[in-house]
């Protein structure tokens, strides 16, 4: 759209001429350039974070974070705000001697993207049996008080262990 405006108002004398046309050409030309750069950047980022892309950055982040989750034999880890369950399942895979519990609200507009059933289906598809999912959020956890020892995973998720 900006490019069409650039052609009509800036690059040709079809609509405008003189100094106004020159100023319009610069403004719309720069706008076109900025939008082109943003489009290229968003395409690169989509490919970097897409699980089907070449770099699979999202998977690298999840697997890298899960490396730091070390649960004792028979212990249980809690992923608060587990969303799509990627980190919960990755942590369960790395701790087969323990159990992981994923907890999220799964309601409102959020429910269209993630759900408890979807998380459970993903766990089955990954062949992980030491994981379960419960409805709840960080303010109202569905567990008795002082059940969990908190461990903060910076900038990704809140995980706890007992």
C-alpha positions in Angstrom: 0.0 0.0 0.0 2.8 2.4 0.9 4.6 1.5 -2.3 1.5 2.3 -4.4 1.2 5.7 -2.6 4.9 6.2 -3.3 4.4 5.6 -7.0 1.2 7.8 -7.2 2.3 10.7 -5.1 6.1 10.6 -5.0 7.7 8.9 -8.0 5.5 10.2 -10.8 3.9 13.5 -11.5 0.5 11.9 -11.9 -1.0 13.5 -8.8 1.6 16.0 -7.5 4.5 18.0 -8.7 7.2 20.3 -7.3 8.6 20.4 -3.7 5.5 18.6 -2.3 6.1 15.7 -4.6 9.8 15.5 -3.5 8.9 15.5 0.2 6.2 13.0 -0.4 8.6 10.8 -2.4 11.1 10.8 0.5 8.6 10.1 3.2 6.8 7.3 1.3 10.1 5.9 0.0 11.5 5.7 3.5 8.2 4.2 4.8 8.4 1.5 2.1 12.0 0.8 3.0 11.2 0.5 6.7 8.3 -1.8 6.0 10.5 -4.0 3.8 13.2 -4.2 6.5 10.5 -5.1 9.1 9.1 -7.8 6.8 12.5 -9.4 6.2 13.3 -9.2 10.0 10.0 -10.9 10.9 10.5 -13.6 8.4 14.0 -14.3 9.8 12.6 -14.4 13.3 9.8 -16.7 12.4 12.2 -19.1 10.8 14.5 -19.0 13.8 11.8 -19.7 16.4 9.6 -22.1 14.3 10.0 -25.7 15.3 10.0 -26.6 11.6 12.6 -24.0 10.7 16.3 -24.6 10.2 17.6 -23.2 13.5 14.8 -24.4 15.8 15.6 -21.7 18.4 12.5 -22.3 20.5 13.5 -25.9 20.9 17.0 -25.0 21.8 15.7 -22.6 24.5 13.3 -25.2 25.9 15.9 -28.0 25.9 18.6 -25.7 27.3 16.3 -24.5 30.1 15.3 -28.1 30.9 19.0 -29.1 31.4 19.0 -27.0 34.6 16.0 -28.7 36.1 17.4 -31.5 38.3 14.9 -33.3 40.5 15.8 -35.9 43.2 14.7 -39.5 43.0 11.0 -39.6 43.7 10.8 -35.8 43.7 8.2 -33.7 41.9 8.7 -30.5 39.9 6.0 -27.9 39.2 5.9 -25.7 36.1 3.6 -22.8 36.8 2.2 -21.3 33.6 3.2 -24.2 31.5 1.3 -23.0 28.5 1.9 -25.5 25.7 3.8 -27.8 28.0 7.1 -27.8 26.1 9.3 -27.1 29.1 7.2 -29.4 31.4 7.7 -32.4 29.0 11.3 -31.6 28.3 12.0 -31.5 32.1 10.1 -34.8 32.6 12.2 -36.4 29.9 15.4 -35.3 31.6 14.2 -36.5 35.1 12.7 -39.9 34.5 13.2 -40.7 38.2 10.9 -37.9 39.2 7.5 -36.5 38.3 6.6 -33.1 36.6 3.3 -31.3 37.1 2.3 -28.6 34.7 -0.1 -25.9 35.9 -1.9 -23.2 33.9 -5.2 -21.3 33.7 -6.2 -22.6 30.2 -9.2 -20.3 30.0 -10.5 -17.3 28.0 -8.8 -16.5 24.7 -5.8 -18.5 25.9 -7.9 -21.7 25.7 -8.1 -21.5 21.9 -4.4 -22.1 21.7 -3.6 -24.2 24.8 -5.6 -26.6 26.9 -5.0 -29.3 29.5 -6.1 -32.0 27.1 -3.7 -30.7 24.5 -0.9 -30.9 27.0 -1.8 -34.4 28.0 -2.0 -35.4 24.3 1.4 -33.9 23.7 2.9 -35.8 26.6 1.4 -39.1 25.3 2.8 -38.3 21.8 6.2 -37.7 23.3 6.0 -41.0 25.2 6.3 -39.3 28.6 4.4 -40.8 31.5 5.9 -39.1 34.5 4.0 -35.8 33.8 0.6 -34.5 34.7 -1.3 -31.3 34.3 -3.6 -29.3 36.5 -5.7 -26.2 36.2 -4.5 -23.3 38.3 -2.3 -20.2 38.3 0.5 -18.7 40.3 -1.9 -16.8 42.6 -4.2 -19.8 43.3 -2.3 -23.0 43.0 -4.3 -26.2 43.4 -2.0 -27.5 46.2 -1.8 -27.0 49.9 0.4 -24.1 51.1 4.1 -24.8 51.6 4.0 -27.8 49.3 6.7 -26.6 46.9 10.3 -25.3 47.3 10.5 -22.5 44.7 13.2 -22.4 42.0 13.0 -19.5 39.6 14.0 -20.1 36.0 14.7 -16.5 34.8 12.8 -15.1 31.9 11.1 -18.3 30.9 9.0 -20.0 33.5 8.5 -20.4 37.3 9.4 -23.9 38.3 9.3 -25.4 41.8 10.3 -28.7 43.3 9.3 -30.6 46.4 
